[in-house]
Amino acid sequence: MKKTDIIEIVKIPEKVQIVIDGNIVKIKGPKGETQKTIGHPKVSMKKEGNDVKLEMKNPTSYERAIVYALKSHLNNLIHGSINGYVYTLKVCSGHFPMTAKVEGEKLVVSNFLGEKIPRRANVLKGVSVKVQGDQISVEGINLGDVSQTAANIEIATRILNRDRRRFQDGIFITSKAGAPI
């Protein structure tokens, strides 16, 4: 198979401003401002007018996948700065009434399965967590941070060494709004 150069173009909407400094991409949009370190030594990333151009010379199939992944990261950052991302979680407690509350940079789950020591989940920077009854909403403009915070909350209430058919307590992700298809 003959190797050819690959060039991918990411369109920048009018509402969004992008600054590329080496591998650091700073994006400012209506919902806020975020930055992410993305890049690869073989990929050149340049802003040309209202486009970001990703270019690689003589890529292998693995390196092509890297270019497409970088393009997806850029599209996710642009989409998040315009619309944002919201993950919804549900508190399910069948055995003991557990409570969830936000304390600083952590979500604290008390009385999970009757435990005396509360469980804690890290909330990443730039992500807001709101608890309304048995619903928890995780919001932010960086898809990676929002999804990781939701996963941290879900993992904090993981049950080990018990029958999952009987002990169905925990906090579970129920919807992912704003996530691109």
Phi, psi and omega in degrees: 000135182278134178275136177228163178289152178238133178229124177240138181246132174247121180283138178256120178294164183295326184285350189248139174244134181237135174236125179249121179233091184070243177262359181266124179248122177251127183236132178235127181220188182298327182278341181152194185234139178215162175218153181210143176269109176227149179156176179206145182302329182270350183262128174261130182241120182226146174264125179231100181067238179260027180226155169246127185254123175253125185225140176219136180267133176046061182279150169277177180294326177295318180290330174299318179298325178296317179297316180294325177294318177297321177297319178295320177299316179297316179297321178295320178295318179295313180299318180293323180288340178267311187252329185081173180231141179225124173250136179247132178239153179241135177271118179245114179228110181259331184263309182232142179285104180269155178236144178236135177211155180265128176232099180066241182264016183224152169257125184253126178250115183256150176061034177286117184055029178078013181289143180281326182269124181291149176267147184233144177233133180288137173252119184289159181295138180087006181242135177251138180241129178236134179250121176233097181066241179261013178249136176238128177247134179244119185233148177179179181252350178255114185302319181297317180290320180294313181292325178291322177295317177298320178293321177300319180293317180295319181290329181298332181252028178288139181255129178244152174058032175222158179286113183294339177287332182265314182261092182256023179285154176149185175240126188232144176289127180250330178208155179231094182270137178090350180289132182291152182268000000 
